[in-house]
Amino acid sequence: MFVTVEDQKIQEVNKIIQRLGEMTSSEITFNERTKTYNVIPKGNPYDAMKATNVIKAIGLGFNVSDALKLLSDEYELETIDLKDITGKDQDDMRRIKARVIGEKGKTRKFIEEYTGVIMSIHESYISFIGPFDQVNVARKAVELIIVGKEHQSVYKYLDRAEKELMQYKMDKLKRSSNKFYEI
């Protein structure tokens, strides 16, 4: 599996590739000429994919400790490429990123706190690291902002989604505890 990162992130990735390779039973090499990392599984290919995601996350602006969370089965990486939405219109891209960040970072912080997801807004990408359910909620909130919804509507969506997710978890817990007592 091949992955590239921008030049500014190469040194950061190079510091962890040996340890990352050990943690994922993978061989990770860096080609200086093409500036490409090659992740070769020595064990489970799924673990090599996790190593690839960690490298991608660092390239997308996440710090190393947040990127390493992707080694857990409970975390995933999702990315929205604003170029797919705005084309090459830099003004539109700046406007969208500013709306997602919000005044003094309020909107981004609100999304992160409500969902427990870590966000990165880097270059043309808005990326998320977190548990699957929460990443979906955070992504939907950002997509609502991108299409021009009022921030207040997005906050209400997050509030509703959090309540629904909590209810789902409670129902799931009740079902599993009822099975325990039936035995």
N, C-alpha and C positions, 0 to 999 in steps of 0.2 A: 504494500500500500504506500503510495507516494503522497506527500503533503509538502506544501511550501508555506513560508511565512515571509513577511516583509523584512527587509534588511535590518531594521531597528530591533527586531525580535529574535534574530538568529542567535546572538550571544546568550540571551536569556534561555532559549531552548537548549542550546549546547551545554549549559550548566547542569541540566537535569537528564539528558538523554541516557547516560549510563544507568543512573538510578531508575529511571522510567523503564528502561529495557529490562532491568532485573525484576522490577515490580510486576511486569506484564509478560515475563518469559518471551521477550521479543529481542531481536537484534535491530538496533536503530543506527543507521548510517547517514551521514550528511555528505552530499556531493557539492563541493565548493564551487564547481563550474556552473552547475544548473541551479544551485541554492535550493536543493530539494532533499527532503528527508525521506528515506525508504525504511518502512517498518515491516520487518519480516518475522512472522510468527515462528517461534520455536516450540510452542505448546499450543494452547487454545487460540484459534484465530480471532475469537471474540475479544480476548485480552489485547491482541495486537490492534484491533479496531479501537479499543479504549485508549491505547497509547496514541494512536493517530488523532483521536478527538482531543486529547490533552494538548498536543502540539498545535492543532487548529485553534483551540481556545486561546492559547497564548498569543498566537498570531492575530486573533480577533480583539486583543486588548485586555484579556483577563489576566490577573496576576497568577503566579505559579500555584499558590495554595488553593485558589478557587478552581483553577483548571484541573488540579489533581483530584478534586471531588468527582470528576468524571470516571475515575477508576471504580467508584461504587456503582453497583447495579441500579441503585435508586436514582441516580442523576443522569440527566441527558443534556445535550447541547442542541439548541435550536437557533437558527439565524434567519433574519429577514434582510435581503439585499435591496437597499433602496434604489439601486440602479434599475431593478426590475420594474419599479413603480414610476420613477422620475425620468428614466433614460439618463442622459448625461447633463440634465439641467441642474447645475450646482445650486442655483437659488432655491429651487423647490426642495432639494435635498437638505440644505441648511435650514429652511423653514420647518420641514418635518422633524428634523433632529431637535430643533429648538422647542417645538411643541411637545415632543416626547420627554425632553429633559425638564421643561417647565421653568417657571421663574425661580431662580436660585436652586434649581434641582428638585423642586417640590414634586413634580409629577413622577419623575423617575423614582424618587425615594418612596413615594406613595405606592407605586406598583410593586417595588421590591419588598416593602414592608408587608403589604397585604398578601402577597403571594409567597414570600420566602424565597424568591428567585433572585439570582444575581444577574444584573444586566451590564452589558458593555455596549457603548455607542462609539464605534471606531470606524473611521473612513466612511464607507457607504453602508456599513453593516450595523444592525441592531441585533445583538445576540443575548441569549439567555442560558443560564446554567441553573438547574434545579430539578426537583422531582417532576415526573411526567405530567401529572394533573395540574400542578402549579405553573409549569412552563406553558401549558396550553392556555391557562387563564391570563397569564402575563402577555403572551403573544396576541391573544384576542384583544386585550386592552390597548396594546400598541397599534394593532390594526385599526381599531376604532378611531384612535387619534390620527392615524395616517389618512383615513378617509374624511377627516374633518369634523368628527363629533366633538361636541363641547366637552371640556375637561370634567365638568360636573356630571355629565352623563356617564363618562368612563368611570368616575369614582363610584357612582351608584351601581354600575355593572360589577365592579370589583367587590363591593359590599355584598351584593346578591350572590355572586359566584363563591365568595368565601363561606357564606351561610350554607349554600347548597353543598359545598365540599365537606364542611363540618358535619352536616346532616348525613351525607353519604358515609362518611367514616364512622359515625355513631351507629348507623344502621348495620354496617358491616361488622362492627365490633359486637353488637347485640346478636347478630346471626351466628358469629363464631362462638360466642360464649354460650348461647342456647345449645349448640351442638355438643359443647363440652358437658353440659349437664344432662344431656340425653344419653350419654354413654353409660 
